[in-house]
Every structure is written in C-alpha cells, then in structure tokens.
Amino acid sequence: MMRKMNLKKMAAEKAVEYVEDGMRVGLGTGSTAYWAIKRIGERVREGMTIQAVATSKASEKLAAEEGIPLVPFHQLDGLDLTIDGADEVNPELSLIKGGGGALLREKIVAYHSKQLIIIADEHKVVNTLGAFPLPVEIIPFAHEWTLGSLEKLGCSPQLRTDNDQLYVTDNGNYIADCRFGEIADPAKLHQQLLYIPGVVDNGLFIGMADRAVIADSDGTVKIMERPLNR
C-alpha cells in the first residue's frame, strides 16, 4: 500500500494538469496543497506563465520559494481556478476544511474562483460529514460567550492550541474545533453558525467545489464531479 504522503502528491499532481498557461490561480493551504504548489512551481520553471494568489502566509512563502509569480489581490477581479485540500469530502462535494487554520482566506479565494478543485486521498472521502471536528473561526473578543453559543448548537467546542499557546490565524482570530458528530444538514448548520455574533466563518464549504481529485491506495486517481442538480 502506498504511503499517505504519496497519495497526497499523486492527487495534487493530477489536479495541476487543469492549470493552463495564462490562468489566474488560487493556491490552497495544507499538507496536500503543498504538493500542488510544488508541482505548479515546476511547471512555472518549465515555462508556464500564470498569476497566483495564496490563501495563507505559509503558502505564500512556499510559492515565492518555488518562483511562482504572486500578484496583489487588488490587481485581479477573480480567479480561473483554485486548487486546495479538504479534511472531509462527501458525495455531493460538500466539504469540511480548516484543519490547516486558513478556512476564512480559503473560502474568500474559493468564492472568487470560476473553479474550485479539491485534492485529497481516499481517507478523506466520507458519506456524511462530521467525523472531523468542524473548525470555526471566531474573534478573540468575548470568545467565551461565543464558545457558549456554539455549544448550544449541540457541539463540544475546543479552542485550538499550538505549542501550549492558543492558535491564532493569519487574521488574528481563534479557531474553535467543534465536534458535532454526524452533520445531517451541512447547509443548515452553516447558516446557524453564521448567525452567531463573534463567528467569522466556518469550515463548511457548501456548493463551492466543482470537482475532487482523489488518490486511492491502489495507485489510481479518480475524479469526483459535483452533481449538476446541487
């Protein structure tokens, strides 16, 4: 069986085949997006011309190291495609994202992309979202009250930490990892979360992904397309 890291690399490199010369590209964040950025860097060095934006400081740093041309957001009115990872993907291509802590920036970039391509290994594909704790980005002010409001929705929220310190996003906010269990209606929960003052956004990406490139342990890569009636 192939190692999991190799599966991520396989999916990422397949997804980068969708990147064409002259495109405006969004670069995702996380351990799978890392491989996509590396492959895009190789293609740029081979002569491909693109303009790119990054969804995190870490991805921006990696892209710069790879020689990928990064442009300020104000110079673009949108993107042709974004390649990003996910923590869970269901058959409708609804997602849980945010394990890497960049969910807000990832959602902004995805929203302004003509295409969102998700890359993952087979272990991220689930029938029902929710085994992975749902990341919710909250502002620090009165965060104890915000956590209490999240708990009333039926979850067990836990502030994310990093080396025994509270994790702080690139936007200066906290991440509450919320264990809801199975999420039967992701769209409804997404709206309920956004109604809570103090919640900036959450890791449910509904109706945003166009396709998912999934690497299987047997060495094959499959493409999942979002159902047209969704």
C-alpha positions in Angstrom: 0.0 0.0 0.0 1.3 3.5 -0.9 2.2 5.8 1.9 -0.4 8.5 2.6 2.0 11.3 1.7 2.5 9.7 -1.7 -1.3 9.7 -2.2 -1.5 13.4 -1.5 1.3 14.0 -4.0 -0.5 11.9 -6.6 -3.8 13.8 -6.2 -2.0 17.2 -6.3 0.0 16.5 -9.4 -3.1 15.2 -11.2 -5.0 18.4 -10.3 -2.3 20.6 -11.5 -2.9 19.2 -15.0 -6.0 21.5 -15.0 -3.8 24.6 -14.8 -3.3 26.2 -18.2 -0.9 28.9 -19.4 -2.2 32.4 -18.7 -4.5 31.4 -15.9 -5.1 33.2 -12.6 -4.7 30.6 -9.9 -5.5 30.4 -6.2 -3.1 28.4 -4.1 -4.5 26.5 -1.2 -3.1 25.7 2.3 -2.2 22.5 4.0 -0.2 19.3 3.5 -1.9 18.3 0.3 -1.9 21.8 -1.3 1.8 21.8 -0.5 2.3 19.3 -3.3 0.2 21.2 -5.7 2.3 24.4 -5.1 5.5 22.4 -5.6 4.2 21.0 -8.9 3.0 24.4 -10.1 6.4 25.7 -9.3 8.0 23.0 -11.5 5.7 23.9 -14.4 6.4 27.6 -14.0 10.1 26.9 -14.2 9.4 24.8 -17.3 7.9 27.9 -18.9 4.2 28.1 -17.9 3.0 31.7 -17.3 0.4 32.3 -14.6 -0.6 34.8 -11.9 -1.3 33.4 -8.4 -2.6 34.4 -5.0 -2.1 32.4 -1.8 -4.5 31.6 1.0 -2.0 31.8 3.8 1.3 33.2 4.7 2.8 29.7 4.6 1.6 29.0 1.1 2.7 32.5 0.0 6.2 31.8 1.3 6.3 28.4 -0.4 5.1 29.8 -3.7 7.7 32.6 -3.6 10.4 29.9 -2.9 9.1 28.0 -5.9 9.3 31.0 -8.2 5.5 31.3 -8.7 4.5 34.8 -9.7 2.3 36.2 -6.9 0.2 39.3 -7.5 -1.8 41.5 -5.1 -5.5 40.8 -4.8 -6.4 44.3 -6.0 -4.9 43.6 -9.3 -7.3 40.7 -10.1 -11.0 40.7 -10.4 -11.2 36.9 -9.9 -9.5 33.6 -10.5 -9.8 30.9 -13.1 -9.3 28.1 -10.6 -8.2 27.3 -7.1 -6.6 24.1 -6.0 -6.9 23.2 -2.3 -7.2 20.3 0.1 -10.0 19.3 2.4 -10.4 17.4 5.6 -13.6 15.7 4.5 -15.4 15.3 1.2 -18.9 13.9 0.8 -20.5 12.6 -2.4 -22.1 16.0 -3.1 -18.7 17.6 -2.8 -19.7 19.4 0.4 -16.5 19.8 2.4 -15.1 20.3 5.9 -11.9 22.5 5.6 -9.8 24.4 8.1 -7.5 21.8 9.6 -4.7 24.0 8.4 -6.2 27.1 10.0 -6.8 29.1 6.8 -10.5 28.4 6.3 -11.6 32.1 6.0 -9.0 33.0 3.4 -9.6 29.7 1.6 -13.3 30.5 1.4 -12.8 34.0 0.1 -10.4 32.8 -2.6 -12.7 29.9 -3.5 -15.7 32.1 -3.8 -14.0 34.3 -6.3 -12.8 31.3 -8.4 -14.5 30.0 -11.5 -13.5 26.5 -10.5 -12.5 25.0 -7.1 -10.6 21.7 -7.4 -10.2 19.7 -4.2 -7.3 17.3 -3.8 -7.3 14.5 -1.2 -6.5 10.9 -0.6 -9.2 8.3 -0.3 -9.3 8.5 3.5 -10.9 12.0 3.3 -14.0 10.7 1.4 -17.0 10.1 3.6 -20.7 9.5 3.2 -21.6 12.0 5.9 -19.6 15.0 7.2 -18.7 15.3 10.8 -16.1 12.8 12.0 -13.5 15.5 11.6 -14.1 18.3 14.1 -15.6 21.4 12.3 -13.2 24.4 12.5 -15.0 27.7 13.3 -13.0 30.9 13.2 -14.0 33.3 16.0 -12.8 36.7 17.1 -10.9 36.9 20.4 -13.3 39.5 22.0 -15.7 37.7 24.4 -14.7 34.4 22.9 -16.0 32.6 26.0 -19.6 33.8 25.1 -19.1 32.7 21.5 -18.0 29.3 22.6 -21.1 29.1 24.8 -23.3 29.9 21.8 -21.5 27.2 19.7 -22.1 24.7 22.5 -25.9 25.4 22.4 -25.9 24.2 18.8 -25.0 20.7 20.1 -21.3 20.5 19.8 -18.3 20.3 22.1 -16.1 23.3 21.0 -12.4 23.3 21.9 -10.1 26.2 21.2 -7.2 25.1 19.0 -3.7 25.4 20.6 -0.2 25.4 19.1 2.7 24.5 21.4 0.5 25.1 24.5 -0.5 28.5 23.3 -3.8 29.5 21.7 -3.6 29.1 17.9 -4.0 32.4 16.2 -5.0 32.6 12.5 -3.3 34.8 9.9 -6.3 37.1 10.5 -5.6 37.4 14.3 -8.5 35.2 15.3 -9.0 31.9 17.2 -10.2 28.5 15.9 -12.8 26.6 17.8 -12.8 22.9 16.7 -16.4 21.8 17.1 -17.4 18.1 17.5 -20.9 17.9 16.2 -20.8 14.2 15.2 -22.6 13.4 12.0 -23.8 16.6 10.2 -27.0 15.6 8.6 -27.7 19.0 7.1 -24.5 20.9 6.4 -26.2 23.9 4.7 -28.5 24.4 7.7 -25.6 24.2 10.2 -23.6 26.6 8.1 -26.3 29.2 8.4 -26.8 28.6 12.1 -23.1 29.2 12.8 -23.1 32.4 10.8 -26.0 33.8 12.9 -23.8 33.8 16.0 -22.0 37.1 16.7 -18.4 36.5 17.1 -18.2 33.8 14.5 -16.3 35.0 11.5 -16.8 31.9 9.3 -16.7 28.1 9.5 -15.1 25.2 7.6 -18.3 24.0 5.8 -17.9 24.6 2.1 -21.2 24.0 0.5 -21.8 24.1 -3.3 -18.3 25.5 -3.9 -16.2 22.6 -5.1 -16.6 21.7 -8.8 -14.5 18.5 -8.7 -12.4 16.5 -6.3 -9.3 14.6 -7.4 -8.9 11.6 -5.1 -5.9 9.3 -4.9 -6.6 5.7 -3.9 -4.3 3.3 -2.2 -4.3 1.0 -5.2 -2.4 3.7 -7.1 -5.3 5.1 -9.1 -6.6 8.6 -9.2 -10.4 9.2 -9.6 -12.3 12.4 -10.4 -15.5 13.2 -8.4 -17.7 15.8 -10.0 -20.3 17.9 -8.2 -23.8 16.7 -9.0 -25.5 19.1 -11.5 -28.7 19.2 -9.6 -27.0 20.5 -6.5 
